[in-house]
């Protein structure tokens, strides 16, 4: 085999390895150095499967769960993990009784060497978009409008088993504190289409803002549509 052919063959093998490596990354989370721990799967009020990446190798970490925004005041030690030779781990933990019915839970891991990592997750059954840093963001797109009657939207990256309020308000408001026109929820999450009536107080307006939000989780998205 010539030198040129050997180089070409090596480049092909390298490209295949890169693609294979990328495929191993969880599709629900961005592969960035800042996202080092996240909830891979959740069973509401029962258990959470935690995954770690880009951590110190062959190192023991203590794992804590707490109410979001209240670490370490409400932190509960739920167990420990030891990373592998690549600095990764996956392990399932029981959600403590004190965190049952808590919608947004923090994960914090610490090692005796001073290493730490944290994230949060939605306490709702899901095996894909469980929330937290690196999870896909809620996105809205307009499907169709019936003037002064209704609007149909498509929601992408909707977390499973979570109820969102849908509001409409005047243009420029992003729907904040707008008229509540319904709710949106799905047991499977992902991409969902839904139709909502335009409220009487916005009939005749040329542009209307629509907002999908869950205030407790701090998740929202909005769009502006032409009422025609």
N, CA, C and O of each residue as an XYZ file, in Angstrom:
912
protein
N       0.858     -1.200      0.000
C       0.000      0.000      0.000
C       0.894      1.251      0.000
O       1.832      1.341      0.792
N       0.603      2.214     -0.887
C       1.416      3.426     -0.948
C       1.202      4.282      0.279
O       0.225      4.110      1.007
N       2.132      5.219      0.508
C       2.021      6.129      1.658
C       0.750      6.947      1.565
O       0.069      7.150      2.571
N       0.413      7.429      0.351
C      -0.782      8.243      0.162
C      -2.043      7.460      0.504
O      -2.958      7.992      1.133
N      -2.093      6.170      0.080
C      -3.251      5.338      0.381
C      -3.352      5.058      1.867
O      -4.449      5.022      2.425
N      -2.194      4.857      2.516
C      -2.196      4.617      3.962
C      -2.763      5.818      4.710
O      -3.546      5.663      5.647
N      -2.355      7.033      4.285
C      -2.842      8.259      4.927
C      -4.350      8.397      4.730
O      -5.079      8.716      5.669
N      -4.816      8.153      3.491
C      -6.246      8.265      3.190
C      -7.050      7.275      4.018
O      -8.101      7.612      4.563
N      -6.534      6.025      4.108
C      -7.213      4.993      4.893
C      -7.281      5.388      6.361
O      -8.308      5.183      7.008
N      -6.208      5.950      6.893
C      -6.157      6.366      8.303
C      -7.160      7.477      8.572
O      -7.804      7.498      9.620
N      -7.293      8.410      7.615
C      -8.234      9.511      7.793
C      -9.670      9.010      7.803
O     -10.504      9.520      8.550
N      -9.961      8.001      6.967
C     -11.309      7.424      6.938
C     -11.634      6.758      8.273
O     -12.726      6.935      8.813
N     -10.667      5.983      8.807
C     -10.866      5.314     10.105
C     -11.074      6.337     11.209
O     -11.932      6.159     12.073
N     -10.280      7.420     11.181
C     -10.403      8.470     12.196
C     -11.774      9.118     12.132
O     -12.389      9.374     13.167
N     -12.259      9.386     10.922
C     -13.583      9.999     10.767
C     -14.675      9.090     11.307
O     -15.627      9.550     11.938
N     -14.527      7.773     11.049
C     -15.524      6.822     11.562
C     -15.542      6.790     13.072
O     -16.610      6.689     13.676
N     -14.365      6.876     13.700
C     -14.285      6.860     15.160
C     -14.913      8.106     15.748
O     -15.569      8.035     16.787
N     -14.722      9.262     15.093
C     -15.302     10.520     15.579
C     -16.812     10.452     15.536
O     -17.483     10.848     16.489
N     -17.368      9.938     14.407
C     -18.821      9.813     14.271
C     -19.381      8.863     15.312
O     -20.416      9.139     15.917
N     -18.686      7.721     15.526
C     -19.138      6.738     16.519
C     -19.122      7.334     17.913
O     -20.041      7.102     18.699
N     -18.086      8.099     18.228
C     -17.986      8.742     19.545
C     -19.106      9.727     19.749
O     -19.683      9.793     20.834
N     -19.434     10.515     18.701
C     -20.509     11.504     18.810
C     -21.842     10.831     19.044
O     -22.696     11.371     19.746
N     -22.032      9.648     18.457
C     -23.305      8.944     18.595
C     -23.541      8.464     20.014
O     -24.685      8.224     20.400
N     -22.472      8.317     20.803
C     -22.605      7.840     22.166
C     -23.093      8.919     23.123
O     -23.513      8.610     24.238
N     -23.042     10.196     22.700
C     -23.474     11.298     23.548
C     -24.993     11.306     23.649
O     -25.678     11.185     22.634
N     -25.524     11.445     24.846
C     -26.966     11.480     25.026
C     -27.571     12.595     24.192
O     -27.118     13.734     24.298
N     -28.585     12.318     23.357
C     -29.160     13.346     22.493
C     -29.874     14.443     23.264
O     -30.161     15.498     22.699
N     -30.167     14.223     24.538
C     -30.878     15.222     25.317
C     -29.953     16.275     25.921
O     -30.425     17.270     26.471
N     -28.643     16.066     25.825
C     -27.723     16.989     26.483
C     -26.573     17.381     25.573
O     -26.050     16.563     24.816
N     -26.188     18.647     25.662
C     -25.078     19.141     24.857
C     -23.760     18.583     25.389
O     -23.560     18.490     26.600
N     -22.866     18.212     24.477
C     -21.562     17.677     24.880
C     -20.589     18.830     25.129
O     -19.755     19.143     24.279
N     -20.703     19.447     26.285
C     -19.827     20.562     26.635
C     -19.153     20.273     27.971
O     -19.660     19.494     28.778
N     -18.005     20.907     28.195
C     -17.270     20.680     29.438
C     -18.028     21.199     30.652
O     -17.784     20.752     31.773
N     -18.960     22.152     30.437
C     -19.697     22.720     31.571
C     -20.764     21.761     32.095
O     -21.113     21.812     33.274
N     -21.289     20.881     31.224
C     -22.296     19.909     31.653
C     -21.581     18.625     32.028
O     -21.271     17.805     31.164
N     -21.317     18.448     33.325
C     -20.543     17.303     33.785
C     -21.368     16.295     34.563
O     -20.908     15.187     34.837
N     -22.586     16.679     34.919
C     -23.490     15.755     35.610
C     -24.911     16.118     35.211
O     -25.238     17.297     35.071
N     -25.762     15.105     35.026
C     -27.143     15.373     34.643
C     -28.004     14.150     34.950
O     -27.496     13.048     35.157
N     -29.324     14.371     34.976
C     -30.280     13.280     35.185
C     -30.567     12.636     33.838
O     -31.054     13.291     32.916
N     -30.266     11.360     33.733
C     -30.458     10.643     32.476
C     -31.865     10.082     32.347
O     -32.421     10.011     31.251
N     -32.438      9.683     33.489
C     -33.798      9.128     33.511
C     -34.411      9.396     34.875
O     -33.728      9.318     35.896
N     -35.711      9.716     34.892
C     -36.401     10.026     36.148
C     -37.707      9.242     36.230
O     -38.446      9.136     35.251
N     -37.978      8.698     37.409
C     -39.284      8.125     37.726
C     -39.826      8.978     38.872
O     -39.325      8.933     39.995
N     -40.849      9.745     38.561
C     -41.354     10.771     39.476
C     -41.497     10.281     40.911
O     -42.150      9.274     41.182
N     -40.860     11.029     41.833
C     -40.925     10.779     43.278
C     -40.316      9.439     43.702
O     -40.384      9.078     44.878
N     -39.721      8.694     42.755
C     -39.177      7.375     43.085
C     -37.664      7.294     42.909
O     -36.942      6.977     43.855
N     -37.187      7.580     41.703
C     -35.750      7.415     41.457
C     -35.249      8.322     40.350
O     -36.022      8.808     39.524
N     -33.948      8.540     40.347
C     -33.288      9.305     39.294
C     -31.987      8.603     38.930
O     -31.208      8.232     39.808
N     -31.756      8.425     37.645
C     -30.503      7.862     37.160
C     -29.594      9.025     36.791
O     -29.896      9.797     35.881
N     -28.484      9.143     37.503
C     -27.551     10.256     37.324
C     -26.368      9.797     36.490
O     -25.833      8.709     36.704
N     -25.963     10.628     35.543
C     -24.793     10.336     34.712
C     -23.775     11.454     34.880
O     -24.135     12.617     35.057
N     -22.508     11.089     34.824
C     -21.429     12.065     34.926
C     -20.435     11.890     33.793
O     -20.157     10.764     33.381
N     -19.897     12.991     33.285
C     -18.884     12.958     32.222
C     -17.844     14.040     32.493
O     -18.103     14.995     33.227
N     -16.672     13.881     31.896
C     -15.609     14.892     32.008
C     -15.223     15.199     33.458
O     -14.876     16.334     33.786
N     -15.286     14.180     34.323
C     -14.921     14.339     35.729
C     -13.513     13.781     35.960
O     -12.898     13.223     35.052
N     -13.020     13.940     37.181
C     -11.724     13.354     37.526
C     -11.816     11.836     37.418
O     -12.803     11.240     37.849
N     -10.803     11.219     36.850
C     -10.851      9.768     36.619
C     -10.616      8.983     37.909
O      -9.895      9.422     38.805
N     -11.249      7.807     37.976
C     -11.068      6.891     39.112
C     -11.182      7.608     40.464
O     -10.368      7.411     41.366
N     -12.206      8.434     40.571
C     -12.389      9.257     41.765
C     -13.767      9.023     42.370
O     -14.756      8.890     41.650
N     -13.824      8.973     43.711
C     -15.084      8.771     44.420
C     -15.749     10.123     44.671
O     -15.115     11.059     45.158
N     -17.038     10.211     44.332
C     -17.830     11.423     44.554
C     -19.026     11.101     45.444
O     -19.662     10.059     45.284
N     -19.327     11.989     46.371
C     -20.562     11.891     47.145
C     -21.665     12.586     46.353
O     -21.426     13.621     45.729
N     -22.873     12.019     46.376
C     -23.985     12.537     45.585
C     -25.076     13.067     46.512
O     -25.550     12.360     47.401
N     -25.467     14.323     46.289
C     -26.487     14.980     47.111
C     -27.657     15.419     46.232
O     -27.468     15.865     45.100
N     -28.870     15.285     46.776
C     -30.064     15.843     46.147
C     -30.644     16.888     47.088
O     -30.578     16.740     48.309
N     -31.212     17.943     46.518
C     -31.774     19.019     47.345
C     -32.827     19.777     46.558
O     -32.940     19.623     45.342
N     -33.599     20.602     47.264
C     -34.538     21.489     46.577
C     -33.728     22.485     45.748
O     -32.704     22.997     46.200
N     -34.197     22.750     44.540
C     -33.469     23.646     43.651
C     -33.270     25.016     44.300
O     -34.203     25.607     44.843
N     -32.040     25.499     44.228
C     -31.727     26.810     44.770
C     -31.508     26.825     46.264
O     -31.307     27.893     46.843
N     -31.540     25.638     46.925
C     -31.406     25.600     48.379
C     -30.321     24.627     48.832
O     -30.404     24.031     49.906
N     -29.309     24.484     47.993
C     -28.133     23.693     48.375
C     -27.134     24.635     49.046
O     -26.928     25.736     48.534
N     -26.501     24.264     50.167
C     -26.553     22.954     50.829
C     -27.583     22.847     51.951
O     -27.638     21.833     52.646
N     -28.406     23.899     52.134
C     -29.335     23.917     53.268
C     -30.244     22.693     53.317
O     -30.500     22.161     54.398
N     -30.734     22.237     52.164
C     -31.657     21.094     52.144
C     -31.015     19.843     51.551
O     -31.722     18.906     51.181
N     -29.694     19.815     51.455
C     -28.996     18.706     50.803
C     -29.157     17.392     51.561
O     -29.058     17.350     52.787
N     -29.406     16.323     50.810
C     -29.544     14.980     51.382
C     -28.544     14.078     50.665
O     -28.572     13.962     49.439
N     -27.665     13.443     51.429
C     -26.700     12.516     50.852
C     -27.436     11.238     50.443
O     -28.028     10.563     51.286
N     -27.398     10.909     49.149
C     -28.135      9.737     48.670
C     -27.211      8.583     48.291
O     -27.683      7.493     47.966
N     -25.901      8.811     48.329
C     -24.972      7.734     48.010
C     -23.677      8.266     47.422
O     -23.364      9.450     47.554
N     -22.941      7.404     46.784
C     -21.662      7.802     46.188
C     -21.445      7.051     44.883
O     -22.106      6.050     44.603
N     -20.504      7.555     44.091
C     -20.136      6.913     42.830
C     -18.621      6.984     42.686
O     -17.965      7.811     43.319
N     -18.079      6.123     41.862
C     -16.657      6.188     41.518
C     -16.545      6.228     40.005
O     -17.057      5.346     39.315
N     -15.883      7.241     39.493
C     -15.759      7.397     38.049
C     -14.821      6.335     37.463
O     -13.981      5.773     38.166
N     -14.983      6.079     36.174
C     -14.127      5.109     35.500
C     -12.869      5.796     34.947
O     -12.589      6.951     35.268
N     -12.137      5.085     34.134
C     -10.870      5.614     33.602
C     -11.071      6.762     32.628
O     -10.107      7.407     32.215
N     -12.333      7.022     32.256
C     -12.633      8.145     31.361
C     -13.308      9.302     32.104
O     -13.674     10.308     31.497
N     -13.467      9.150     33.414
C     -14.100     10.201     34.204
C     -15.614     10.206     34.091
O     -16.250     11.251     34.224
N     -16.198      9.025     33.842
C     -17.648      8.924     33.671
C     -18.270      7.975     34.688
O     -17.583      7.152     35.294
N     -19.589      8.105     34.866
C     -20.335      7.161     35.704
C     -21.810      7.238     35.355
O     -22.264      8.228     34.781
N     -22.551      6.211     35.693
C     -24.019      6.190     35.614
C     -24.523      5.362     36.785
O     -24.094      4.223     36.974
N     -25.436      5.932     37.575
C     -25.949      5.202     38.730
C     -27.337      5.725     39.099
O     -27.625      6.912     38.943
N     -28.190      4.828     39.589
C     -29.559      5.189     39.960
C     -29.675      5.356     41.472
O     -29.149      4.553     42.244
N     -30.384      6.429     41.884
C     -30.579      6.733     43.306
C     -32.069      6.907     43.603
O     -32.842      7.360     42.759
N     -32.444      6.536     44.816
C     -33.824      6.748     45.257
C     -34.008      8.216     45.607
O     -33.142      8.825     46.235
N     -35.150      8.788     45.196
C     -35.470     10.167     45.573
C     -35.980     10.162     47.017
O     -36.973      9.495     47.307
N     -35.331     10.883     47.922
C     -35.717     10.870     49.342
C     -37.144     11.369     49.569
O     -37.663     12.180     48.802
N     -37.762     10.871     50.633
C     -39.124     11.267     50.969
C     -39.297     12.768     51.113
O     -40.348     13.308     50.768
N     -38.267     13.453     51.624
C     -38.369     14.904     51.807
C     -38.425     15.665     50.485
O     -38.758     16.850     50.463
N     -38.099     14.985     49.381
C     -38.131     15.643     48.080
C     -39.290     15.164     47.208
O     -39.406     15.561     46.048
N     -40.143     14.312     47.768
C     -41.352     13.891     47.057
C     -42.250     15.115     46.855
O     -42.438     15.906     47.780
N     -42.795     15.271     45.668
C     -43.651     16.407     45.276
C     -42.875     17.697     45.057
O     -43.479     18.736     44.790
N     -41.550     17.654     45.164
C     -40.732     18.826     44.811
C     -40.519     18.776     43.310
O     -40.003     17.785     42.793
N     -40.910     19.833     42.599
C     -40.911     19.807     41.132
C     -39.526     19.918     40.516
O     -39.269     19.346     39.457
N     -38.633     20.646     41.169
C     -37.314     20.941     40.594
C     -36.244     20.587     41.622
O     -36.175     21.199     42.688
N     -35.410     19.598     41.299
C     -34.443     19.067     42.260
C     -33.011     19.267     41.753
O     -32.720     19.065     40.574
N     -32.134     19.664     42.663
C     -30.728     19.858     42.328
C     -29.925     18.586     42.574
O     -30.197     17.829     43.506
N     -28.923     18.367     41.712
C     -27.933     17.308     41.918
C     -26.603     18.002     42.187
O     -26.205     18.891     41.434
N     -25.922     17.608     43.242
C     -24.581     18.119     43.523
C     -23.671     16.943     43.857
O     -24.025     16.100     44.680
N     -22.503     16.882     43.225
C     -21.540     15.834     43.547
C     -20.232     16.488     43.984
O     -19.811     17.495     43.415
N     -19.598     15.908     44.994
C     -18.345     16.449     45.519
C     -17.365     15.311     45.787
O     -17.768     14.206     46.150
N     -16.081     15.592     45.605
C     -15.049     14.607     45.921
C     -14.175     15.153     47.033
O     -14.143     16.362     47.266
N     -13.458     14.263     47.727
C     -12.582     14.711     48.808
C     -11.349     15.436     48.287
O     -10.539     15.945     49.062
N     -11.217     15.477     46.955
C     -10.116     16.218     46.339
C     -10.526     17.645     45.992
O      -9.741     18.423     45.449
N     -11.790     17.971     46.323
C     -12.278     19.329     46.088
C     -13.032     19.512     44.790
O     -13.467     20.623     44.486
N     -13.203     18.440     44.006
C     -13.936     18.536     42.751
C     -15.431     18.556     42.977
O     -15.942     17.817     43.819
N     -16.139     19.393     42.234
C     -17.592     19.480     42.363
C     -18.233     19.604     40.979
O     -17.586     20.006     40.012
N     -19.494     19.256     40.908
C     -20.296     19.456     39.703
C     -21.755     19.479     40.129
O     -22.122     18.849     41.121
N     -22.588     20.198     39.391
C     -23.996     20.298     39.772
C     -24.886     20.491     38.551
O     -24.425     20.874     37.476
N     -26.155     20.219     38.741
C     -27.171     20.422     37.724
C     -28.522     20.312     38.417
O     -28.575     20.233     39.644
N     -29.602     20.306     37.667
C     -30.927     20.106     38.246
C     -31.762     19.267     37.278
O     -31.402     19.110     36.112
N     -32.885     18.727     37.776
C     -33.778     17.958     36.921
C     -35.222     18.166     37.340
O     -35.514     18.569     38.466
N     -36.122     17.879     36.401
C     -37.559     17.957     36.646
C     -38.017     16.642     37.267
O     -37.747     15.570     36.725
N     -38.697     16.719     38.382
C     -39.184     15.522     39.068
C     -40.485     15.038     38.421
O     -41.563     15.095     39.013
N     -40.340     14.559     37.181
C     -41.456     14.001     36.413
C     -40.902     12.856     35.571
O     -39.779     12.940     35.075
N     -41.668     11.806     35.408
C     -41.182     10.625     34.702
C     -40.776     10.945     33.266
O     -41.575     11.447     32.476
N     -39.513     10.643     32.944
C     -38.999     10.901     31.599
C     -37.687     10.155     31.405
O     -36.938      9.932     32.356
N     -37.420      9.772     30.158
C     -36.140      9.129     29.858
C     -35.394      9.876     28.756
O     -34.485      9.334     28.127
N     -35.795     11.139     28.531
C     -35.096     11.936     27.522
C     -34.817     13.331     28.060
O     -33.766     13.560     28.658
N     -35.740     14.270     27.859
C     -35.527     15.646     28.317
C     -35.942     15.777     29.780
O     -37.107     16.040     30.080
N     -34.991     15.593     30.680
C     -35.287     15.661     32.114
C     -35.022     17.044     32.696
O     -35.139     17.237     33.907
N     -34.668     18.009     31.849
C     -34.390     19.366     32.315
C     -32.945     19.545     32.737
O     -32.155     18.603     32.682
N     -32.600     20.752     33.158
C     -31.250     21.038     33.605
C     -30.388     21.652     32.523
O     -30.795     21.747     31.365
N     -29.184     22.071     32.911
C     -28.245     22.628     31.949
C     -27.897     21.591     30.900
O     -27.661     20.426     31.221
N     -27.865     22.020     29.636
C     -27.528     21.114     28.553
C     -28.727     20.432     27.922
O     -28.612     19.864     26.836
N     -29.892     20.480     28.593
C     -31.102     19.880     28.031
C     -31.624     20.768     26.900
O     -31.387     21.976     26.917
N     -32.324     20.201     25.925
C     -32.853     21.010     24.825
C     -33.881     22.016     25.317
O     -34.679     21.709     26.203
N     -33.865     23.212     24.749
C     -34.756     24.280     25.192
C     -36.123     24.177     24.524
O     -36.257     23.653     23.418
N     -37.121     24.684     25.216
C     -38.484     24.717     24.706
C     -38.543     25.671     23.505
O     -38.045     26.795     23.572
N     -39.155     25.213     22.409
C     -39.239     26.048     21.205
C     -40.657     26.039     20.642
O     -41.325     25.005     20.643
N     -41.117     27.205     20.158
C     -42.452     27.337     19.586
C     -42.363     27.734     18.118
O     -41.516     28.542     17.736
N     -43.230     27.170     17.306
C     -43.369     27.599     15.915
C     -44.855     27.728     15.594
O     -45.688     27.004     16.140
N     -45.172     28.662     14.697
C     -46.558     28.906     14.297
C     -46.946     27.935     13.191
O     -46.203     27.758     12.225
N     -48.121     27.299     13.334
C     -48.622     26.388     12.305
C     -49.658     27.087     11.436
O     -49.545     27.094     10.210
N     -50.680     27.681     12.078
C     -51.724     28.376     11.324
C     -52.507     29.315     12.245
O     -52.476     29.191     13.469
N     -53.219     30.272     11.602
C     -54.040     31.230     12.348
C     -55.395     31.382     11.657
O     -55.465     31.484     10.432
N     -56.471     31.395     12.450
C     -57.792     31.783     11.971
C     -58.096     33.130     12.613
O     -58.258     33.226     13.830
N     -58.170     34.155     11.796
C     -58.286     35.524     12.291
C     -59.383     35.676     13.342
O     -60.533     35.286     13.137
N     -58.980     36.264     14.491
C     -59.891     36.543     15.610
C     -60.592     35.289     16.152
O     -61.593     35.391     16.861
N     -60.061     34.112     15.816
C     -60.703     32.880     16.263
C     -59.731     31.967     17.019
O     -59.943     31.683     18.198
N     -58.674     31.508     16.355
C     -57.772     30.554     17.000
C     -56.394     30.564     16.354
O     -56.198     31.096     15.261
N     -55.443     29.958     17.065
C     -54.082     29.820     16.549
C     -53.585     28.412     16.869
O     -53.821     27.885     17.956
N     -52.892     27.818     15.900
C     -52.326     26.484     16.080
C     -50.812     26.601     16.146
O     -50.199     27.243     15.292
N     -50.207     25.985     17.153
C     -48.758     26.058     17.329
C     -48.154     24.663     17.417
O     -48.847     23.676     17.665
N     -46.844     24.611     17.208
C     -46.084     23.386     17.416
C     -45.045     23.671     18.485
O     -44.319     24.662     18.404
N     -44.974     22.810     19.478
C     -44.005     22.950     20.563
C     -42.977     21.835     20.440
O     -43.337     20.658     20.390
N     -41.709     22.196     20.391
C     -40.629     21.213     20.342
C     -39.914     21.150     21.687
O     -39.852     22.141     22.415
N     -39.379     19.983     22.008
C     -38.633     19.757     23.255
C     -39.494     19.948     24.500
O     -39.018     20.431     25.527
N     -40.749     19.569     24.400
C     -41.646     19.645     25.556
C     -41.298     18.531     26.536
O     -41.320     17.361     26.152
N     -40.976     18.853     27.791
C     -40.704     17.799     28.785
C     -41.951     16.944     29.011
O     -43.069     17.458     29.027
N     -41.753     15.657     29.183
C     -42.882     14.747     29.397
C     -43.488     14.934     30.782
O     -42.790     15.253     31.744
N     -44.803     14.729     30.864
C     -45.527     14.714     32.141
C     -45.407     16.006     32.940
O     -45.411     15.985     34.171
N     -45.302     17.120     32.240
C     -45.243     18.440     32.880
C     -46.313     19.318     32.242
O     -46.423     19.374     31.018
N     -47.103     20.005     33.068
C     -48.168     20.875     32.562
C     -47.676     22.311     32.416
O     -47.087     22.878     33.336
N     -47.930     22.885     31.246
C     -47.549     24.261     30.952
C     -48.803     25.104     30.734
O     -49.760     24.647     30.108
N     -48.799     26.326     31.245
C     -49.876     27.283     30.962
C     -49.618     27.926     29.609
O     -48.469     28.160     29.234
N     -50.688     28.210     28.881
C     -50.595     28.916     27.603
C     -51.322     30.248     27.759
O     -52.495     30.283     28.131
N     -50.621     31.340     27.471
C     -51.188     32.680     27.634
C     -51.048     33.490     26.358
O     -50.146     33.256     25.553
N     -51.952     34.446     26.184
C     -51.857     35.389     25.069
C     -51.956     36.803     25.602
O     -52.708     37.081     26.537
N     -51.174     37.704     24.984
C     -51.165     39.104     25.396
C     -50.870     40.006     24.204
O     -50.664     39.534     23.086
N     -50.853     41.285     24.456
C     -50.621     42.241     23.375
C     -49.198     42.136     22.851
O     -48.306     41.660     23.553
N     -48.989     42.576     21.632
C     -47.678     42.514     20.995
C     -46.642     43.272     21.814
O     -46.888     44.392     22.261
N     -45.490     42.654     22.003
C     -44.418     43.268     22.786
C     -44.375     42.803     24.221
O     -43.403     43.068     24.929
N     -45.412     42.113     24.664
C     -45.478     41.652     26.062
C     -44.846     40.287     26.264
O     -44.588     39.887     27.399
N     -44.593     39.565     25.177
C     -44.126     38.176     25.208
C     -45.103     37.267     25.954
O     -44.751     36.163     26.371
N     -46.348     37.759     26.114
C     -47.383     36.978     26.770
C     -47.296     36.946     28.280
O     -48.069     36.244     28.932
N     -46.344     37.713     28.859
C     -46.177     37.744     30.316
C     -47.434     38.316     30.967
O     -47.889     39.402     30.607
N     -47.990     37.579     31.928
C     -49.221     37.973     32.622
C     -50.391     38.152     31.660
O     -51.330     38.898     31.937
N     -50.319     37.459     30.528
C     -51.405     37.536     29.559
C     -52.599     36.692     29.963
O     -52.598     36.061     31.020
N     -53.619     36.684     29.112
C     -54.827     35.913     29.373
C     -54.536     34.421     29.207
O     -54.015     33.993     28.177
N     -54.870     33.646     30.215
C     -54.642     32.192     30.152
C     -55.687     31.578     29.233
O     -56.887     31.710     29.477
N     -55.237     30.909     28.181
C     -56.155     30.344     27.192
C     -56.181     28.819     27.217
O     -56.921     28.200     26.452
N     -55.390     28.217     28.080
C     -55.392     26.770     28.184
C     -54.105     26.230     28.768
O     -53.261     26.988     29.246
N     -53.959     24.922     28.728
C     -52.749     24.268     29.217
C     -52.236     23.297     28.151
O     -52.948     22.934     27.214
N     -50.991     22.897     28.325
C     -50.350     21.986     27.382
C     -49.555     20.954     28.163
O     -48.757     21.308     29.031
N     -49.770     19.668     27.856
C     -49.042     18.591     28.525
C     -49.036     17.366     27.625
O     -49.919     17.187     26.786
N     -48.022     16.525     27.814
C     -47.911     15.300     27.029
C     -47.200     14.240     27.856
O     -46.206     14.529     28.523
N     -47.708     13.012     27.814
C     -47.076     11.926     28.561
C     -45.760     11.484     27.932
O     -44.908     10.902     28.604
N     -45.598     11.761     26.650
C     -44.367     11.367     25.962
C     -43.427     12.542     25.705
O     -42.232     12.340     25.491
N     -43.954     13.769     25.724
C     -43.127     14.943     25.483
C     -42.671     15.025     24.035
O     -43.244     14.388     23.151
N     -41.624     15.825     23.806
C     -41.105     15.954     22.449
C     -41.824     17.027     21.661
O     -41.955     18.158     22.129
N     -42.297     16.685     20.460
C     -42.988     17.633     19.588
C     -44.497     17.447     19.693
O     -45.008     16.339     19.533
N     -45.205     18.546     19.964
C     -46.656     18.498     20.164
C     -47.307     19.668     19.435
O     -46.799     20.789     19.481
N     -48.430     19.414     18.762
C     -49.210     20.478     18.139
C     -50.501     20.674     18.927
O     -51.090     19.712     19.421
N     -50.936     21.938     19.041
C     -52.156     22.237     19.790
C     -52.766     23.543     19.279
O     -52.063     24.420     18.777
N     -54.081     23.650     19.417
C     -54.820     24.830     18.962
C     -55.463     25.523     20.155
O     -56.017     24.870     21.038
N     -55.385     26.858     20.175
C     -55.946     27.642     21.279
C     -56.786     28.793     20.726
O     -56.448     29.404     19.712
N     -57.901     29.071     21.429
C     -58.782     30.165     21.021
C     -58.174     31.518     21.368
O     -57.549     31.676     22.416
N     -58.359     32.485     20.487
C     -57.922     33.854     20.770
C     -58.939     34.487     21.715
O     -60.129     34.497     21.399
N     -58.516     35.015     22.860
C     -59.467     35.567     23.839
C     -60.148     36.841     23.328
O     -59.626     37.536     22.456
N     -61.312     37.125     23.887
C     -62.113     38.273     23.446
C     -61.358     39.588     23.541
O     -61.520     40.460     22.687
N     -60.522     39.740     24.588
C     -59.841     41.016     24.776
C     -58.735     41.271     23.749
O     -58.164     42.361     23.709
N     -58.430     40.264     22.916
C     -57.408     40.443     21.886
C     -57.986     40.359     20.468
O     -57.255     40.470     19.483
N     -59.282     40.166     20.378
C     -59.940     40.157     19.069
C     -59.782     41.539     18.435
O     -60.009     42.558     19.087
N     -59.395     41.567     17.168
C     -59.188     42.840     16.470
C     -57.754     43.331     16.494
O     -57.409     44.240     15.739
N     -56.903     42.756     17.341
C     -55.490     43.148     17.395
C     -54.762     42.559     16.187
O     -54.993     41.409     15.813
N     -53.887     43.353     15.586
C     -53.188     42.884     14.386
C     -52.083     41.882     14.714
O     -51.811     40.976     13.925
N     -51.452     42.041     15.864
C     -50.403     41.118     16.308
C     -50.665     40.694     17.748
O     -51.117     41.493     18.568
N     -50.380     39.448     18.044
C     -50.619     38.901     19.388
C     -49.409     38.074     19.813
O     -48.825     37.353     19.005
N     -49.041     38.184     21.082
C     -47.949     37.367     21.627
C     -48.531     36.161     22.353
O     -49.500     36.281     23.103
N     -47.937     35.015     22.125
C     -48.358     33.773     22.792
C     -47.193     33.235     23.610
O     -46.045     33.251     23.165
N     -47.503     32.761     24.808
C     -46.472     32.287     25.729
C     -46.845     30.925     26.313
O     -47.981     30.711     26.737
N     -45.885     30.015     26.330
C     -46.030     28.717     26.991
C     -45.064     28.711     28.164
O     -43.867     28.925     27.974
N     -45.561     28.468     29.382
C     -44.684     28.592     30.545
C     -45.076     27.673     31.686
O     -46.238     27.302     31.855
N     -44.054     27.316     32.468
C     -44.244     26.676     33.756
C     -43.402     27.491     34.728
O     -42.183     27.328     34.792
N     -44.051     28.365     35.480
C     -43.323     29.289     36.355
C     -42.523     28.559     37.423
O     -41.424     28.988     37.774
N     -43.059     27.469     37.941
C     -42.367     26.735     38.991
C     -41.031     26.187     38.543
O     -40.089     26.115     39.331
N     -40.943     25.797     37.276
C     -39.701     25.253     36.731
C     -38.839     26.327     36.090
O     -37.660     26.106     35.813
N     -39.438     27.497     35.853
C     -38.683     28.568     35.204
C     -38.444     28.297     33.729
O     -37.444     28.742     33.166
N     -39.368     27.562     33.095
C     -39.237     27.223     31.674
C     -40.336     27.931     30.890
O     -41.511     27.830     31.243
N     -39.964     28.648     29.827
C     -40.966     29.345     29.018
C     -40.443     29.595     27.607
O     -39.241     29.533     27.350
N     -41.366     29.876     26.711
C     -41.017     30.251     25.347
C     -42.188     31.077     24.816
O     -43.325     30.888     25.249
N     -41.917     31.993     23.880
C     -42.969     32.844     23.360
C     -42.764     33.107     21.872
O     -41.675     32.922     21.329
N     -43.846     33.545     21.231
C     -43.757     33.948     19.829
C     -44.803     35.013     19.574
O     -45.752     35.157     20.345
N     -44.632     35.769     18.481
C     -45.594     36.770     18.043
C     -46.205     36.299     16.731
O     -45.484     35.874     15.828
N     -47.531     36.370     16.616
C     -48.172     35.977     15.355
C     -49.097     37.072     14.839
O     -49.656     37.855     15.607
N     -49.241     37.105     13.521
C     -50.168     38.040     12.868
C     -51.574     37.466     12.935
O     -51.813     36.327     12.532
N     -52.488     38.254     13.439
C     -53.869     37.813     13.593
C     -54.611     37.998     12.285
O     -55.453     38.886     12.149
N     -54.282     37.139     11.318
C     -54.953     37.213     10.019
C     -54.803     35.883      9.289
O     -55.298     35.733      8.172
